């Protein structure tokens, strides 16, 4: 059975930290592949100003087009909003009985995990991989939860959006080249209204 890591996020926009982490996990043997699950609405960020769903998905696909074992996924676009990971994992498991889905979350999200919708059902029904985040120390974790030994990627979508909107000399630092080219060509994130926090 193929083990598929589900790495959800707004990806607003996707950056090199996202891509490198997904690739590191795909190469780690903890999972066989990683799906970057582009979220249309995170229940913790209901007031967030997000770039259009299809634009964020397109940028994510550009970012991982040549990355073996990593692909972008739009499954949550077709589920009720806000997007609850329990519903997503259940839908994916029904649709892909040949795969074992493994939830991939950051140490920052693990700290809030008890507040997630049906968090105990996720914990009892799915394996979880936690990746390190700057400034977060992980306590002991329960059985079925794995702490990945991946590098820290201190890159922020919020900071990238701010730089695009406010720094004329910004040249795409922190972004995959294909993503920066598309953002620049289409004038994406040029408005300051897109700079508020939505990682």
Secondary structure, 3 states (H helix, E strand, C coil): CEEEEEEEECCCCCCHHHHHHHHHHHHCCCCCEEEEEECCCECCCCCCCCCCHHHHHHHHHHHHCCCCCEEEECHHHHCCCCECHHHHHHHHHHHCCCEEEEEEEEHHHHHHHHHCCCHHHHHHHCCEEEECCCCCCCCCCCCCEEECCCCCCCCCHHHHHHHHHHCCCCCCCCCCHHHHHHHHHHCCCCCHHHCCCCC
